[in-house]
Amino acid sequence: MPGAEERVLRRRIGSVQNTKKITRAMELIAATRVVKAQQRARAAKPYAQKITQVIEDLSAAGASVKHPLLEQVENPTEVAIVLITSDRGLCGAYNAGVIKAAERELDAARNEGAGYKLVLVGSKGRDYFNFRNFDIHADFEGISDTPTYEDARKVAEVVTDLFENTPVDRVQLIYTEFISVGSQKPTVRRFLPLQSMQSVGESGDAKAVADVEFEPSPEGVLSSLLPRYVEARLFSALLESAASEHANRQRAMKAATDNAEELIIKLTRKMNQVRQDAITTEIMEIIGGAEAMAAGADDDNDPTQAELERIA
C-alpha cells in the first residue's frame, strides 16, 4: 500500500536525521579536541628537543656510550613492538593503518627467525591481536585520548625493563605521526636501542661544549637522562597519536554527516514520489468511480424493449 510505504520512509528519514545529529555533534567535539591535542604536542616539543640537545652535549663531552639503552645487536633474537592505537572507534582508518604496520613488523621478525613481544597502548590494538591469539606482553587502556607524562612513564618502564632484563634486542615504536589536520601517516621507528651520538663531536658547537664540566660526571648524567629521553620520545608519540586520532574522527564524522544528508535527500525524493503516485491513484479511482456512476445513470434513462412495445 502506498500509505504504508510512505510511513516506512518517514520513519527511516527520522532515524537518519537523528543519526546525523549525533555524527555532527561528534564532528564538532573532535574538531575541538584536535586543536587541544595539537597545542599539547607543540608544548611538549621544547622539552624533547632540549633533552636531546643535552644528550648530544654529553656525548660531545666524552661521555661513555656503554649503556644498556645504547647497546647495538647485529642480529636480534627477539623484537618488541610498541603499538599505539585508540580506545574508541569511529575514527576511520586510523587504527587499521598502524595495525597493518605492526603486522608487517611481526612478519619481518619471523622471517629473521626472531621472537616477538607486543606492548599495546589502546584497546583496539589489544582486541585485534588478542582475537588472533597473539602473545601480548602488556597492554594499556584509557590513555590514548588524553595521554599524560605519567602514562608515558608507565609504558616506558615496561619497555625499558623488556630491553634491559629480557632477551629483547630491539624495540620498534609504531604510531600515527601527525603532520596536519588533513594529513597523518602510520610511522615505524626504532625505539631501542637509542642511536649513539658519537658523530656529534665533529661539529663546531659540540667542540664548544666539550670543555663544559658535568657533575657528578658526564657518564652519570647521561645514565640519568637516557630513561627520561625514552619517556620524552614515547610521550611525544602518544601526543601525536592522540592528535591524529581526533583528526581522523573529525573527518570520519564529517563524511558520515554528509552521507546522512545525502541519504535524507534521496529518501525525501522517494517519499514525494510515493505520495505523488498515491495521489494520482486516488484521483484515477475517483474519476473511474464518477464515470461508472455516470454510465449507470445513463443506463437507467434509456427505455427498455418492453417499454418501447407498450408505447407502440
BADO-195636 format. One line per 5 residues: number of its first residue (from 0); their letters; for each residue x, y, z negated of C-alpha. Coordinates in nm, 3 decimals, always signed. Layout:
N
NUM> a> X Y Z | ...
# end
This chain:
312
0> mpgae> +0.000 +0.000 +0.000 | +0.128 +0.346 +0.085 | +0.032 +0.479 -0.261 | +0.227 +0.204 -0.437 | +0.536 +0.264 -0.222
5> ervlr> +0.517 +0.636 -0.297 | +0.508 +0.569 -0.672 | +0.814 +0.342 -0.642 | +1.004 +0.612 -0.454 | +0.906 +0.875 -0.710
10> rrigs> +1.036 +0.659 -0.994 | +1.358 +0.594 -0.808 | +1.411 +0.964 -0.736 | +1.358 +1.041 -1.104 | +1.611 +0.775 -1.203
15> vqntk> +1.873 +0.911 -0.961 | +1.811 +1.265 -1.086 | +1.878 +1.152 -1.445 | +2.198 +0.980 -1.333 | +2.303 +1.294 -1.150
20> kitra> +2.263 +1.497 -1.470 | +2.487 +1.253 -1.658 | +2.761 +1.246 -1.392 | +2.751 +1.625 -1.363 | +2.795 +1.661 -1.739
25> melia> +3.084 +1.411 -1.737 | +3.245 +1.602 -1.449 | +3.235 +1.928 -1.645 | +3.372 +1.761 -1.959 | +3.658 +1.603 -1.763
30> atrvv> +3.736 +1.938 -1.599 | +3.771 +2.095 -1.943 | +3.984 +1.813 -2.078 | +4.221 +1.803 -1.783 | +4.307 +2.169 -1.844
35> kaqqr> +4.386 +2.098 -2.209 | +4.586 +1.790 -2.115 | +4.788 +1.997 -1.866 | +4.864 +2.253 -2.133 | +4.979 +1.982 -2.378
40> araak> +5.201 +1.822 -2.114 | +5.361 +2.159 -2.032 | +5.408 +2.237 -2.403 | +5.590 +1.906 -2.461 | +5.837 +1.954 -2.175
45> pyaqk> +6.072 +2.203 -2.351 | +6.133 +1.955 -2.635 | +6.213 +1.671 -2.395 | +6.439 +1.899 -2.191 | +6.623 +2.024 -2.500
50> itqvi> +6.684 +1.681 -2.647 | +6.811 +1.565 -2.309 | +7.048 +1.862 -2.299 | +7.180 +1.783 -2.647 | +7.247 +1.421 -2.549
55> edlsa> +7.433 +1.543 -2.240 | +7.639 +1.776 -2.459 | +7.720 +1.489 -2.693 | +7.831 +1.276 -2.401 | +8.050 +1.563 -2.277
60> agasv> +8.199 +1.597 -2.626 | +8.326 +1.241 -2.604 | +8.055 +1.059 -2.796 | +8.076 +0.684 -2.771 | +7.821 +0.535 -2.533
65> khpll> +7.834 +0.195 -2.701 | +7.484 +0.199 -2.838 | +7.218 -0.077 -2.820 | +6.987 +0.152 -2.623 | +7.260 +0.210 -2.364
70> eqven> +7.383 -0.145 -2.311 | +7.354 -0.243 -1.947 | +7.288 -0.605 -1.842 | +7.357 -0.710 -1.485 | +7.109 -1.000 -1.463
75> pteva> +6.830 -0.961 -1.721 | +6.687 -1.281 -1.866 | +6.370 -1.114 -1.993 | +6.190 -0.797 -1.891 | +5.942 -0.597 -2.097
80> ivlit> +5.675 -0.392 -1.922 | +5.512 -0.095 -2.093 | +5.185 -0.019 -1.912 | +4.971 +0.288 -1.982 | +4.604 +0.262 -1.881
85> sdrgl> +4.283 +0.420 -2.010 | +4.047 +0.307 -2.284 | +3.738 +0.406 -2.085 | +3.627 +0.353 -1.728 | +3.454 +0.578 -1.474
90> cgayn> +3.788 +0.725 -1.363 | +3.812 +0.599 -1.005 | +4.126 +0.411 -0.905 | +4.330 +0.540 -1.199 | +4.369 +0.203 -1.371
95> agvik> +4.387 -0.005 -1.053 | +4.699 +0.177 -0.930 | +4.914 +0.119 -1.240 | +4.784 -0.236 -1.290 | +4.889 -0.328 -0.936
100> aaere> +5.231 -0.173 -1.001 | +5.262 -0.383 -1.318 | +5.172 -0.699 -1.128 | +5.445 -0.621 -0.874 | +5.699 -0.581 -1.154
105> ldaar> +5.586 -0.911 -1.307 | +5.626 -1.085 -0.972 | +5.973 -0.934 -0.929 | +6.078 -1.054 -1.276 | +5.955 -1.405 -1.199
110> negag> +6.139 -1.408 -0.870 | +6.458 -1.319 -1.056 | +6.396 -1.608 -1.295 | +6.336 -1.376 -1.589 | +6.067 -1.395 -1.854
115> yklvl> +5.837 -1.108 -1.942 | +5.671 -0.934 -2.233 | +5.376 -0.698 -2.199 | +5.325 -0.390 -2.414 | +4.989 -0.242 -2.314
120> vgskg> +4.853 +0.101 -2.400 | +4.480 +0.125 -2.326 | +4.201 -0.132 -2.340 | +4.159 -0.156 -1.962 | +4.505 -0.299 -1.908
125> rdyfn> +4.469 -0.526 -2.210 | +4.136 -0.664 -2.090 | +4.270 -0.717 -1.738 | +4.577 -0.920 -1.840 | +4.401 -1.094 -2.127
130> frnfd> +4.131 -1.219 -1.887 | +4.407 -1.362 -1.662 | +4.574 -1.536 -1.957 | +4.896 -1.332 -1.957 | +5.106 -1.332 -2.273
135> ihadf> +5.058 -0.992 -2.438 | +5.322 -0.899 -2.694 | +5.148 -0.586 -2.826 | +4.858 -0.360 -2.730 | +4.741 -0.018 -2.845
140> egisd> +4.390 +0.121 -2.817 | +4.232 +0.460 -2.880 | +4.530 +0.680 -2.790 | +4.509 +0.721 -2.412 | +4.256 +1.007 -2.417
145> tptye> +4.440 +1.247 -2.650 | +4.779 +1.095 -2.743 | +4.980 +1.236 -3.031 | +5.351 +1.220 -3.103 | +5.280 +0.977 -3.385
150> darkv> +5.114 +0.745 -3.131 | +5.423 +0.767 -2.911 | +5.642 +0.687 -3.214 | +5.442 +0.370 -3.290 | +5.473 +0.244 -2.934
155> aevvt> +5.842 +0.341 -2.920 | +5.915 +0.145 -3.237 | +5.768 -0.171 -3.085 | +5.955 -0.121 -2.757 | +6.287 -0.040 -2.928
160> dlfen> +6.254 -0.342 -3.155 | +6.191 -0.560 -2.849 | +6.503 -0.429 -2.678 | +6.734 -0.448 -2.979 | +6.618 -0.765 -3.155
165> tpvdr> +6.486 -0.995 -2.878 | +6.632 -1.132 -2.552 | +6.468 -0.842 -2.361 | +6.740 -0.684 -2.145 | +6.532 -0.429 -1.955
170> vqliy> +6.215 -0.229 -2.020 | +6.005 -0.086 -1.738 | +5.765 +0.201 -1.805 | +5.459 +0.217 -1.579 | +5.227 +0.517 -1.597
175> tefis> +5.048 +0.767 -1.374 | +5.254 +1.076 -1.300 | +5.055 +1.399 -1.299 | +5.155 +1.614 -1.003 | +4.849 +1.839 -0.979
180> vgsqk> +4.474 +1.822 -1.038 | +4.431 +1.678 -0.690 | +4.737 +1.453 -0.683 | +4.856 +1.178 -0.920 | +5.061 +0.870 -0.844
185> ptvrr> +5.148 +0.545 -1.023 | +5.511 +0.557 -1.132 | +5.754 +0.283 -1.235 | +6.065 +0.395 -1.424 | +6.333 +0.216 -1.616
190> flplq> +6.272 +0.294 -1.981 | +6.551 +0.097 -2.144 | +6.847 +0.079 -2.134 | +6.888 +0.454 -2.109 | +7.113 +0.596 -1.841
195> smqsv> +7.462 +0.674 -1.961 | +7.559 +1.042 -1.936 | +7.932 +0.999 -1.867 | +7.917 +1.182 -1.535 | +7.803 +1.499 -1.711
200> gesgd> +8.154 +1.553 -1.844 | +8.271 +1.651 -1.498 | +8.063 +1.971 -1.483 | +8.187 +2.309 -1.594 | +7.910 +2.353 -1.853
205> akava> +7.989 +2.015 -2.004 | +8.356 +2.110 -2.042 | +8.247 +2.428 -2.219 | +8.056 +2.233 -2.484 | +8.323 +1.965 -2.516
210> dvefe> +8.502 +2.181 -2.776 | +8.194 +2.202 -3.000 | +8.225 +2.014 -3.327 | +7.935 +1.790 -3.431 | +7.868 +1.683 -3.790
215> pspeg> +7.896 +1.415 -3.907 | +8.030 +1.309 -3.565 | +7.918 +1.305 -3.200 | +7.859 +0.930 -3.228 | +7.646 +0.968 -3.541
220> vlssl> +7.436 +1.248 -3.393 | +7.392 +1.051 -3.070 | +7.278 +0.743 -3.263 | +7.017 +0.955 -3.442 | +6.897 +1.132 -3.129
225> lpryv> +6.861 +0.835 -2.895 | +6.549 +0.697 -3.073 | +6.398 +1.047 -3.066 | +6.481 +1.065 -2.697 | +6.293 +0.738 -2.640
230> earlf> +5.993 +0.877 -2.828 | +6.000 +1.202 -2.632 | +6.007 +1.020 -2.297 | +5.720 +0.797 -2.399 | +5.519 +1.091 -2.534
235> salle> +5.568 +1.276 -2.206 | +5.445 +0.971 -2.013 | +5.138 +0.944 -2.239 | +5.053 +1.310 -2.186 | +5.089 +1.286 -1.809
240> saase> +4.876 +0.973 -1.806 | +4.606 +1.147 -2.010 | +4.601 +1.442 -1.770 | +4.589 +1.203 -1.475 | +4.303 +1.009 -1.632
245> hanrq> +4.091 +1.321 -1.679 | +4.169 +1.444 -1.327 | +4.067 +1.108 -1.179 | +3.749 +1.103 -1.388 | +3.662 +1.454 -1.274
250> ramka> +3.695 +1.354 -0.908 | +3.506 +1.029 -0.960 | +3.217 +1.203 -1.135 | +3.205 +1.475 -0.869 | +3.184 +1.206 -0.600
255> atdna> +2.909 +1.031 -0.798 | +2.717 +1.357 -0.833 | +2.746 +1.429 -0.461 | +2.633 +1.076 -0.377 | +2.334 +1.111 -0.610
260> eelii> +2.237 +1.439 -0.443 | +2.261 +1.276 -0.101 | +2.054 +0.979 -0.216 | +1.787 +1.210 -0.359 | +1.759 +1.388 -0.024
265> kltrk> +1.722 +1.056 +0.161 | +1.462 +0.922 -0.082 | +1.268 +1.250 -0.071 | +1.256 +1.237 +0.306 | +1.138 +0.878 +0.296
270> mnqvr> +0.874 +0.962 +0.036 | +0.749 +1.252 +0.250 | +0.730 +1.017 +0.548 | +0.532 +0.763 +0.343 | +0.296 +1.039 +0.225
275> qdait> +0.254 +1.160 +0.583 | +0.179 +0.807 +0.701 | -0.075 +0.766 +0.420 | -0.247 +1.093 +0.505 | -0.253 +1.003 +0.875
280> teime> -0.401 +0.663 +0.791 | -0.670 +0.822 +0.576 | -0.758 +1.072 +0.849 | -0.784 +0.794 +1.105 | -1.007 +0.596 +0.869
285> iigga> -1.232 +0.900 +0.818 | -1.253 +0.965 +1.191 | -1.321 +0.598 +1.258 | -1.595 +0.591 +0.995 | -1.753 +0.908 +1.134
290> eamaa> -1.751 +0.768 +1.486 | -1.906 +0.445 +1.362 | -2.180 +0.632 +1.182 | -2.246 +0.847 +1.489 | -2.266 +0.537 +1.709
295> gaddd> -2.512 +0.378 +1.463 | -2.735 +0.686 +1.471 | -2.741 +0.685 +1.850 | -2.845 +0.319 +1.849 | -3.134 +0.399 +1.616
300> ndptq> -3.261 +0.673 +1.851 | -3.256 +0.454 +2.165 | -3.608 +0.293 +2.244 | -3.619 -0.087 +2.241 | -3.772 -0.307 +2.521
305> aeler> -4.086 -0.372 +2.318 | -4.148 -0.005 +2.269 | -4.099 +0.060 +2.642 | -4.362 -0.210 +2.729 | -4.607 -0.068 +2.479
310> ia> -4.564 +0.278 +2.617 | -4.612 +0.149 +2.971
# end
